[in-house]
């Protein structure tokens, strides 16, 4: 389908850019091989690394808090053009090849964030002592493998199959970069304005606590009806509906669209308005019962308790089976890609007469990095094994055992990365979606099975299996993204070797950012509910990581205490969704993620839908819809960066400065000694008795740092003001949320006006 962008760029991009070549026909890129214009410069590398710094933090934050990451490549491409056209370079406007390098380096942000967010939180959820340098090395190793494993396949996928593979995401980015040669000044302005809006809005919520973002039917509908109101009547039936009014969630909904957001929200409706009330209605007739090693009295359980104990496992089962079905559905791609991978490996030494646009890293260096990464993986596993100690501080494994597990883990990690890399590349090239979750689940299960065969089990097995999974997941994400980069470079005329070499720098920086952000998020918001072993899905959902944690724990630790029946029910739900033609993973995420997150996402999607329907003509309406990715990316990036700032301000190590600026929540530091429970833990336990405890502990600033210590240490305690936690704070939030939607409408309107004026100016310039 021809777009407005393609019309603008048709005089720059060759006519056969997206079509199959006739026998003897050759594709000639925009920048021919003999053209030596600026490509790798101080400007392009610096801007690319800055993009990695910003978007790595934003991507991992969004993946943890909303279970969806930012598609960083497109906003990075837009910012490359915008910054390169604003006179920030001494030599003037950036070249299109410099913009390709910026985008290629910057894209490392999203792929490393995805790899880490799928697996690393599982280590925290399973209460394994993971260090920042272990996260850094696992992500680096995986990223390096993803780069060097896809390089031998570049020519086959990109050049030999030109026109056979659609490359949907790469096409969109390519159009942005090419159109930047003639237009695009306004896009950067909209992106930066949205960044500022998201940053200010969520900082006011997360740090200042100027209003309570958690809007609930219990409070908002309390004035309707007799007695304590309609909202209380609903809550007594465990019909609790709520919405988290964060700019980050609003932006996520704005970008994913109404259909997908509605499917996710439908999963939440099924969980909260069907499953939870049914479980409460029938379960409350039973005095008490024991299931999966726990005693339950459903009549005394709140909606949050029922969700945690019975509904989330159903969601985990649905997510797992959805991933497996996704891999099975791609059976032809999986089998065909592996054979294509071996075929691609036959191709390529680097001849001296290879044109610049086909120049890769030398095969020798590629093999050296493959070997070095695998060796480093083995060393990492060996060190992890040696560091594991039991209750008496005695080593868990002998040196020989550590060597065995290190070699087995490294070999399994390399083989699975090698086999799945072409699958990820071809999936991205065909449908634009990388089936990482399904392949990672298979990786973790296979790794566990192999390690169990060598005698490894318990915490050591979980640790190594999850680290292997992290490396493989990052490798697959990186290879899928890099094949898109290669295709963009092929269309435009970049040097592949430059993209490959500088992708390493992007991966290193992204891994470093992730290694610091994830521990900060755990310290500030907690992957486990304070004082419990229950996943804190109200604040940090991380559904894929929870799935991996359950799989590893069920196979290696305490299988008898796992709710296998509920997992199976979730799997049946996924199968029925597949048979009905409903997107399985989206609905499954809705079952797992708390309803207030998904209603906030749905609100953003609905606002975007309304904005796209306004305007006096179809041309104006389309221009306003086209601003969506800019507004959404800016909102999420700004909200994420300042969300991390707010999390840092909760850390007792820096004095918890949030206590001096918070308005709606009274924070203070208190001393806790050995064997003592902090008041915050008592508060958390008391909240469990309330029907809306899930609401009081989610996104509104009442999550408490309840770190237990062996010596007296300061912990952070937070007490919400009455106006903040009750209806006044929530009604203020509702008003501010409406203002947020109106601000996005204004941005879309202004951005569309600017864009249309730029198009008109470009058309006049071309006609003259």
N, C-alpha and C positions, 0 to 999 in steps of 0.2 A: 504494500500500500504506500502510495506516495504521500509524503508529508510536506508541510510547509518548509521545513528545514531542508529537505532534499531538493526542493525547487530552488532554494537560495544557493545551494552549494553545487548544483549540477554543472555549473561552468568551471568548477575547480576540480571536482572528483571525476575521474574517467568514467565513461558510460558503462564499461564492463566491470566496474568495481564490485557489484553485487550479483553478477550473472556468470553462468558457466562459460568457460572459454571454448571457442571453436578450435578444431585441430590446427595447430600452428600459430594460434593467436597467443599473444603475450600481454600480461597486465603490466602497465607502466605506472608506477606510483606517482603521487603528486610531486615529490622531491626525488628526482632521478639519482642513481648511484653516484654519478660524477659530481653532483651538487654537494659541496662541502660546507653548507651553511651551519651556523652554530647549533649544537645539539646538547652535548654535555658541557655545561658551563657552571661557574660558581652560582649564578642566579638559579638555574634550573635545579641543581642539586639541593641548594639551600631551601628553596620554596618547597620542593618535594619532601624534604625531611621535616619541615615545619608542618606540612599537611599530615604526615605520618604521626607526628607528636599530638596534634589536635584530634585527628579522627580515630587514632588508636584508642585514646581515652574515651572518646564519645561512643565508639562502637562497642567496646566491652561494657561500658556503663549501661547502654541500652539493651544489650544482650542479657545482662544480669537482671535489670529492673523490669524489663518488658518482654523478655524472651524473644526479642527480634533485634537484629542489628541494623545499623545504617548502611545503605548501599553507598559506600564512600566514593566510588570511582567517578560518578557523574558530578557531584558537587566539587570534587577536586579538579576535574577537568575545567569546570566553569571558573573556579577560582584561579587556575593557572592562566587562563585567557584574560580574566579581569585584572589580575595583578600585573600581568605582562603588558597590558595596554595602558597602565596608569602612570607610566614614566618612572617606575621604580628601578628600572635597569639603566645603567649608565649609557649603554649603547642604543637605547630606545626600545621600541616594541619587541617583545619576545618573538622568536621564530616558532613556526608550527612544530618543528622538531624538539625545541626546548619544552614546549607544552606537553608533548608526548612523554618526555622523560619525567616531567613533574608528575603527570598522571600515573606513570608506570611505577615510580618510587612510592608515591602516595597510596596507591592501591594496596600496598602491603599492610596498611592499617586494618582494613576490614578482614583480610584473610587470617591474620594472626589472632585478631580478636575473636573470630569465629572458632578457630581451633582451640583456643584457651577456654572460652566460655562454655564449650560443650563438655569439657572434661575436668578442668582444674577445680571448679566448685565442688565436684564430687569428692575430692580429697578432704575438703573442709566438712562436707556433710557426713562423711564416714569417720570424722574426727581423727584424721591422719595428719601428722605434723609436717606440713609442707613448707619449704623455705622459698624465699623469692628467687634465689639463684637456680633452684630446681625448675621453677616455672619458666624462667628465662631460657635455660638450656634446652628444655623440652620443646619450647616454641621455636627457638633458633634452629635446632636440629631438624625439626619437622619442616620448617620453612626452607632450609637449605636443600633437603631431600626433594621437596616439591619442585624447586628450581631446576636442579640438575637432572632429575628424572624426566622432566618434560622437554628439555632442550633437544635430545635426539629425535623427538617426535614433532618438533616445530615445523620443519619443512613439509612433512607429510600432511599434517592437519591444515596448515596455513596456505601453502603454495600448491601442493599436488591436488588437494581437494577444494581448490578455489571455486566458489559458486555452488558446491555441493552441500556445504554446511552454512546455515543462515547466520550464526553468531549474533543473536538478537541484542545482547547487552553491549557487545563490542560495536555493533552498528550504531546504537544510540550514542555511545561515547564518541565514535568517529565523526558522526554528524555534528556533534557539539564542537569538536576540535576544528573541523573543517570550516564550519560556519563562523568560527571565531576569527577567520581571516578577514571577514568583511563586516561582521556585526558583533554584538554581545556585551557591550559596556553595561547595560542595565542589569543583566543577570547577577553580576557580582554585588551590585548595590542591594538587590532584593535579598540575596543570601546573607549578607552582612547585617541587614536590618532585622531579618528573622533571627539571626544568631543573637543579637542584642536583646530582642524581645523574649526569646526563650530563656536566656541567661537571667535577665531581670526577674521574670515571672517565677521561675522555679527557685531562684535564690531567695526571693521573698517568702516562699513557702518552706523550703528546706532549712534555711539558716535563720531567717528573721521570724518565722512562724507568724506572719502577719494575718493569716487566716488559715482555717482548717480545710485542706483540700479534700478530705474524706466526707462526701455528702451521702447521707443514709436516709432510707425511707423511714426509719424509726424516728429520726429527728425532724426531717423536713415535712413529714405527713402527720406529725404528732398532734397538730391542732385540729385535724379533721376527725369528726366523730365524737362519741361520748367518752368519759373516763380519761384514760391516758392517750386516747386517740387511735386512729387507724394504723399508724405506724407501729405502735406497741402491739396491737392485735396481730399484725402480720408477723412481727418478730416472735411472738409466742407460738406461732405455727411454724417457726423456723423458715419463714419467707423473708429473708433479709436481702435487700437489694441495695447496692451502693455504687458510687462512682468516685474514682480518684482523679481530681481535677488538676493534674500536672501538665505543664506545657510539653514535656517529653512524650507523654502518652497521646496528647492531642496531635502532636506532629507526626507520630507514628501512624495514627489513623488517617491523617491527611494524605500521607504518601501511599499507603497500601490500598486505599480505595474502599468504597462502600460495600462491594460484594464480599471481598475477603474478610473485612472487619465484621460484617454481619454474620458470616459463617463462624468465625471465632466466638463472637458474642452468643451465637446460638448454642455453642457448646457450654458456655457458662449458664445460659438459661436452663439447659438440660440438667446441669449439675446443681444449681442453686434453687430452681423453682420446681424441679421434678424429683431428683434423687434425694437431696437433703430432706425435704418435707416428708417424702415417702419413708425414708429410713427412720426419721423421728416418729412418724405416726405409728408405724408398725413395731419399731424397736422399743418404743417406750412402754409397750405392753409386757416386755420381758424384764424381770427384776434386774438380773445381771447375767452376763455370759462371758466366756473366755474365748478369744480368737487371736491367732498369731502371737501367742504368748502374753497377751494383755487382757485385763479384766475391764469390761465396758458396762456402764449403766447409761443407756441412751437417754432415758428420761431426764438425766441431769446434764446432758451434753448440749453445748451451744451449737449454733450453725457452724462456727469455726472448728469446733472439735469434731463434728461429724464429717466435715469436709476433709480435715487432716487425716482422720483415721480410716475413712471408708471411700471417699470420693476420689481423692488424689491417687490412690493406687489404681483405680479404674482408669484415670487419665494417663498414668504411666504405662499401663498395659496397652492402651490405645495408641500412644505415641510410638512405643516399641514396634508393635505390629504394623503400624502405618509405614515406618521406615523399612521394615522387611518387605512389605508388599511393594513399596516403591522400587526396591532393588530388583525384586522378581519381575515387576512390570518392565524394567529396563534390561531384561535378560539378554536380548539380542545385542544391546549396546555393550553390556558387560562382556559377553563372550567375544563379540566382534572387536571391541576396543583392546582386549588383551592380545589378540592375534595381530591387530594393527600396530600395537606397541612393539612387538618383536620385529614386525616388518619395518617399522620406522627406525629401529636400532641398526638395521643393516645399512642405512643411508649415510651417512655422513661424515667423512673426514673433512677437515678444513683445508681446501686447496688454496694455493697462493693466488690464483686468478679468480677467486670467488668475488662477486661484486659486493660493494659495501652493504647493500640492503639484504644480503643473504649470509652475512658474516656472523658466525656463532663463536662461543668459547671453544677452544680446542678440545677434541675428544679426550686428550690426556688430562687436561684440567678438570673436565667433567667427571672422569672416573676417579681422580684424586679426591674431589669433593665428596663423591658418593662414598668412597672408602673411608675418608676422614669423618664424615657425619655418622656413619654406622659405628665406627670405632668409638667416637665420642659418646654415642648412645650407650654402648656397652659399658664404658667407663662410668657414665652417669648412673646406670643401673647397679653397677658394682658398689659405688659409693653409697647409694641409697640403701642397699642391702647391709653394708657394714655399719651404717649409722643407726639401723633399727635396733632398739633395745627392749628388753622385757621389763616387767614390774620391778625386778631387782637390779635394773640397769645392766644386766648381762646381755651380751650380743645374742640376737635371735638366730642368726645364721653363721655358720663357719665360713672361713675364707673360700674353701672349695665350693661350698654351696653358692656363695655370692658370685663366684666366677661362672658357675654353671648357669645361674639365672640371668646373669648379665649377657652371656653369649646367646642364650636362647631368646631372651627378650629382644636383643638387637637384631638377630637374624629374622625373627618373626616380624618385627617392625619394618625392616627393610623390604622383605618379600611382599608384605601386604601393601606397603607404599608403592612398590614397583608394579604390582598387579592392578591396584586401584587407580593409579595416576592416569592412565589413558581413559579409564571409565569417567573420571571427573572431567577430563579435558573434552571428551566427546559429548558428555551431557551438557556442559556449558555451551559447546559449539552448536548443539542441535536445539535444545529447549531453553537455554539460559539459566537452568537451575542445576545446582551441584548437589547430588544426593548424599551429602556428607554424613548426615545423621545415621542413615541406614548402614553405610559402609563402616562408620566408626563403631556402631553397635556390634556389627559382625567382627570387627577387629578386636574389640574388648573381649567378646565371648571366645573367639579363637585363641587369643593370647592366654586367657584364663585356662582354657582346656589344655593347651600345650604346657603351661607352667604347672598345672596340677599333675600332669603326666610325669613331670620331673620331681614331684614331691613338694612343690611350693604351695602354700595355702596361708590363710589368715591375713593379717594386716600387710605383711610383706608382699603377698600375692596381689592384694588389691592395689597397693601403691605402685608396683611395677606395671601391672596391667593397665592402670589408668594413665600412667605416664607414657606407656607405649601408645595408648589410644590418643593421647594429646599430640604426640609427635606425628602419628599417621593422619589424624584429622587436620592438623596444620599443613602437612604435606599436600593433602588432597585439595584443601582450600587454595593453597598457593599455586598449585599446578593449574587448577581451573581458571584462576585469575590471570596467570601468566600467559595462558594460551590466548586469552582475549587481548592482552597487551600485544602479543606477537601479531595478531591479526590486524589490530589498529596500526601498528608500526608498518606492516606489509602494505596496507592501503595507502599510508601517508608517505612512507619511504624512510623509516628510521633504520638505525643499525641495530640488529638484534643483540649483538654482543654488549652494547651499551645498556640495553634494557635488562639483560641478564646480570651483568656485573653490579649495576646500581640497585637491582632488586635485593641483593644481599644486604646492602646498607639499610634499605627500608625495613627488611625483616628484623635485623638486629635492633634497630631503634624501636620498632613496634613491640618486639618481645620484651624489651627493657621497660617500656611504658606499661604493658600488661602485667609484668611481674611486680610492679609497684601498685597499680590500681586495684588489682584483685585483693591483696591483703588489706588495703585501705578500706575497700568496700566491706570486707568481713569485719574489720575492727569498728567501722562506723555504723553499719546496719545489720550485720550478722547473717550468715547463711543458715545457722540454726537458731531457733527461738531461744533467747537467753534462759539459762537454767534448765533446758530440755535437750532431747536428742531429736526433736521434730524440725523438719525443714521449715525455714522462715519464708514460705512462698508468698506471704502477704507483702514482703518488701523486696526480696530477691528471688523471684520464681525459678530461674535457671532450669527449666523443665528437662532439657536434654541431659544436663549434668545430674539431676536427680534420678533420671532413668538409669544412667551409667552407674551411679552410686548403688541403686537397688540391685542391678544386675550383678555387680562385683560382690556386694555383701551377701546376696542370696546364694551365689555359687561358692564363695570362699570363706564366709564367716559363719553366719547363723541362718541357714536355709529354713529351719523349722519355724523361725519367727517372721518369715516373709508372708504377706497376704497373697499367696499364689492364686487363690480363687478369684480375688478381685482383679489381679493382673489378667487372668484369663477372661473375665467378663469384659474388661477393657479391650482385649484383643478381639472378642466377638463383636463389640461395638464398631471397631475399625473395619472388620470384614463386612458388616452390614452397610456401613457408610460407603465402602468401595462398591458393593453391589448396587447401591442406590445412586452411584455417580456423584456423591458428595465428596469434596476434598477432605481426605481423611485426617491429614496432619493438622490442618487448620481447626477442624472441629475438636480433635483430640487435645490440642493446646488450650482450647476454650474450656474443656472439662477440667484440665489440670490447673490453669492459671486462675486466681481469684477473680470473681465477677467484677470487682471495682476497677481492676486494671483493664479488662476488656470493654467495659462500658465507656471508660475514658477514651479508649482507642476508637470505639464506634462513634462517639461524639465528634472526634476529629474528622473521621471519614464522612460523616453526614454533613459537617460544615463545608468540607471540600466539595461535596456533591452539590450543595446549594450554591456555592460560589461559582461553580462551573455552569450553572443554569442562568446566571445573571448576565446582562449585557444586551445591547440593542441589536446585535447581529451575530451570526454564527462565527464570524471571524473574531469578534471581540470575546465571545464566550470561549472559543478555543484558546485564545491568547491568555485568558484568565486561568483556564485549566492547566495550561503549560507552566504556569508559575508554581504549581503544586510541589514539584520536586525541590524547587529552591526554598520555598517557605518551610516545607517539612524538614528538609535537611538542616536548615538554619536553626529552626526551633529545637530539634533534637540535639544538635551539636552544642548549642549554647546552653541548653538545660543540662546536658550531660557534664560539660566541663565544670559548671558551677555546682552541679550536684556532687561532683567529686570534691570540690572545694568545701562544700558543706559537710561532707563525710570526714574530711581532714580536720575540720573545726570541732568535730566531736571527740577527737583522739585525746586521751589524757596525757599522752607523751608530749603534746605541744601545749598543754594547759587547758584544753577544751575551751577555746575562745568563744564557742557558740553561747556559753552561759552569759556573756556580756551583751549580746545583741538580740537574743531571742525575746519576742514580745508575748506570744501566746503560751509558751511553755517555760516554766521556771526550772532552769538547769542549775545544778550545783555539784561540786566534787565532794565526795565523802571518803573517809578512810575505812578500809575493810581489812581485817586481819585474818590470819589462818583459821579456818574452820568456821568463819562467820559468813552469814548470808547478807548480801547488801539489801537495803531497803527496796532497791529497784527490782530485785528478784521477788520480794514479797508483793510488790505492786503488780508485777507481771502475773503472779499466781492468783492474786485477787481478781485481776481482770478476766481470768479464765472463767470465773463464775458469771460474768455478764454475757448476755446473748450477743452483744456486738463487740466481743473481744477482738475479733478479727479486724474490725474497723478501727478500734482504738490503737492498734499496733501497726498500722499500715500507712506509710507515707506521710504521716501527720506530725512526726517529730517526737512521738512517745516511745521510740525504741530505746532501750536503756543499755548502756555498756555494763554488763554484769560479769566481767572477767573475774574468775576466781583466782586467788593468789595464795602462795605459801607464806608470804610475809605481808605486813601492812602496806597497802597500796591504795592509791586514789582511784575511785570509779565514778562514772558520771550518772547522776540521777536526774530524771526529768519529771516534773509534775505539771500536767496541763491546767491552764486556767479554766474556770467554769465556763466563761463565755466562749472560749476557744473550742472546747470539746462538745459543747451543746449547740443548739440551733443557731445562735447568733454567728458563731464562727463559720458554720456551714452555709448559712444564707449569704454571708459576705463572699464566701468561695463561689457560690452559684453566680452572683453578680459579676465577680471578676472573671469567671470562666466565659461568660457571655461577652465581656469586653475583649477577652483574648480572641474569641471568634471574630468579633468585629474588626479587631486590629489586623487579623489575617485577611479578611475581606478587603480592607483598605490596601494592604500590601499587594494583594493579587490585582486589584484595580490599577494601582500605580505602576506595577511591574508590567502589566499588559499594555498600558498606554506607552510606556517607554519602549517596549519591545516593538510595538507596531510602528512607532516613529522611526526606530532604527531600520526596520524592514523597508519602509518607504524611502529612507535616505539611501539605503544600499541599492534598491531598485533603480533609483534615479542615477546613482553613480555608475551602475552597470550599463544602463541605457545610453548614457553619454559617452 
